[in-house]
Structures are given as C-alpha cells and as structure tokens.
C-alpha cells in the first residue's frame, strides 16, 4: 500500500485525507501544535488511525507528499515525499469529469461563481470547486464522465501540478502578487501560466486581451485561444474567429466566426468595469462549454456578485458602506476605487506581501478624502502616500477594524462611501479575508 504524507490539515488537507482514507497508508503533518488545530479534525484523524506529526518533523520517508496550498513546497518537510503534488492534482487523478479552470490575479472568484451558476442552470452536472472554498477532493469520487468541475485555481495550487489538464482554462488578468512567496513577479506569472501547460490543440484557453501581461503569458500556449475584451471594437476584431466583446453595450460572443448576442451590460447588478470583464470572460467560457445564450442571459439578470467583493452593507445618513475585503492586492483595490462614484473614505492595510503601493495610491486622485490604515502595512502605506503627495493630516492609523469603522463614521458626510478595500491579505490579524469582511459588516450594522 502506498505511503502518503499530507502536509497541512486545513480544508484541502482534510479533503485529501478523506479521499485517500483506506486506499493508502496515511500520515499528516502540520506546523501547528495539536492544541492550535481544529479539534474535530484532530479527532477524526486519530479515530481513523492516521499517524499525526504536529509541530514536529516526520520520522520516515513517504512515497508521495500531498501539500496544502498555504505551505511553501520548498520547505524542509516537502523533502519527506519522493513525489510532491497538491490537492488539486490528486483530485484531478481521482475525478472522472471535465475540468473548467479559472485563474488570474483578480476576478477569478466572480467568474467561477457566475460560470458555476450558468452551467448549473443549463442542466449540466456541475460542481463549483477549488480555491473558492470547496476542495475538489471532497467531490472527486462523486463525479461521472458527464460532470463539469468549474474550478477556481490559485498560483499555489498550480505550483504543484503534474498532469492537470483543464479542457477549458482562463486567465482573467495578471499583475504582481504573492511576492512574499514567489520572490519575483516573473515567478508568480510562471505559476499562473501552468494552467495551460498540459493543454493541447483540442483544448480552449480564454484570456483577457486588454491585459498586457496576460497577452504576453498566453503566447506560448498550444490550445485554441479565445479572447475577451472590453475595449476592442467590432472593427478591431475583424478576422478574429473567437472572442467575447461589446457591441453597443451588448455582450457578443463569437465562436468559429459566428456572433451570438448575450446581454446588455447596463442591466448588470454589479459595479465596475472590471466586473464587465469578468462577465465577458464567463460568457465566453459558457458558450464554448455548450451553454445556450438564453440560459446565460437569465442568470446574468439575477446575478448580484460575490460576498466580500464590492458588497453593499448599508447606508447611514447618506453615507454608503461597502465591503471589499476580497481586495487582497493593489490591483484589486484599484478596481474597487475606480468602481465607486463620489468621495471615498478608504480603509486599507493588512498582511505584507511585499507589494509596491505606488499605483494603488496614485489611483486615489481626488476621490479618496481620508485614508484609514491598520495592520502590518499601515506605516508602509502611510509613508508611500505622503511621498506621493497625499495629505498626512488625512491619514489615520488604527489598532483595530472597530476603531477604523468608528473613525470612518465620524468623518463621513452625506454622499461619501466608506470603502473597506485593504489592498493586502488578512493573515496578520484574521484567518481569512472572509473573517475580516464579516467583522466589518457586523461593525457597520452595529453603528
């Protein structure tokens, strides 16, 4: 029986353990001590006779190591497996269905959620899984040859693939992120590009033709390329056989030279040009997956976006409160600022991923009246903002999100928007951006 070490017992690690139980001689490792871990997970592992290494190195070698996305594959513990793969690769090996995979720096959760809804509404045997919070290993054995796995894929997951080959893949956009892990933007992009590494001419790659880095990255792909564009006109696309674009505000998807009109973007219920790009992307993928235009139109009419992404919380005395806790990098928060009409009181800061905040601050223009900062990057952002001419008297540093919201409520005037869009990950103060967003919403509702 194969000996397998599962590294990390969060969501993906536990899903891998459940999938492999009984089929392999299992052990698990986690850097945390037993008392720091989820008690139910620890109990389940021990009840099933799985060897546990908590806050200690393994004592033997394993045939394979299954690594959780949050663990750096270059750490010492990874050497205890003769072969190293991630939970995504394991699920791909065990699944019978067809993978549709979405990656990119921003927009992937919105695209994944929307495409999952569209394929479900179309009557497909569809599962929405992956980095969106539903480990693929949890449904791998439920899949049939008719299953479609709409899968959000992170750079961390792509870092450890071997044979993973989605029939339809997409890159929403690319900008520097996770430099604390990858060191350089080039290495980060290389990980993202692996989404099409195993694709052939029979597969499809949907990409953002308006994003310079994405265009550079996809040049080496062997798969059939389908562009989506918010800015190129029908005349610009003369001679292009496969694309999603806007014609008089109508989303049009061209497949094999034939155009299908899908939806008027003025009827969308979500804010921002970036969301028009996300919808164009999802429409292209849906049409090439075999969904009819009428089904896509029906879902788009009712789509309200995803939680923690430009999510309206409430309005108090003419001041709107928007939760964009999913803004975990500068490019994402820039898009949020661009999507808001009127003056902004911006709450930002958090875990330091070694990003440069210059473009983020330059995006403020005259929109951002006050900058309220918290977390490890507060001093770094404040320093850069002052260097770039933002009034230091309008910068406030707080020790907690509670204090941030209280300051914003005190400063807010009719017509303002209080926007939580941190431009940083949450890991210095919270377990996840969801936890951060939930606290923000609770604080606002308590005002």
Secondary structure, DSSP 8 states (H G I E B T S, - for coil): --EEEEE--SHHHHHHHHHHBTTBEEEEEESS-GGGS-HHHHHHHHHTT-EEEESS--SS-EEEEEE-TTS-TTSGGGGGEEEEEEHHHHHHHH--SEEEEEE-SSSHHHHHHHHHHHHHHTT-EEEEEETTTB-GGGTGGG--TTEEEEEE--HHHHTT-SS---SEEEE-------HHHHSSHHHHHHHHHGGGTT--TTSEEEEETT-HHHHHHHTT--SEEEEE-SS--TTTTTT--SEEEEETTEEEEEETTEEEEEEEGGG-SS-SHHHHHHHHHHHHHHHHTT--HHHHHHHHHH----TTSSEEEEEETTEEEEE-TT--SHHHHHHHHHH--S-EEEEE--B------HHHHHTTTTTEEEEEE-STTHHHHHHHHHHTT--GGGEEE-SSHHHHHHHHHHH--TT-EEEE--SSBSTTT-S-HHHHHHHHHHHHHT-
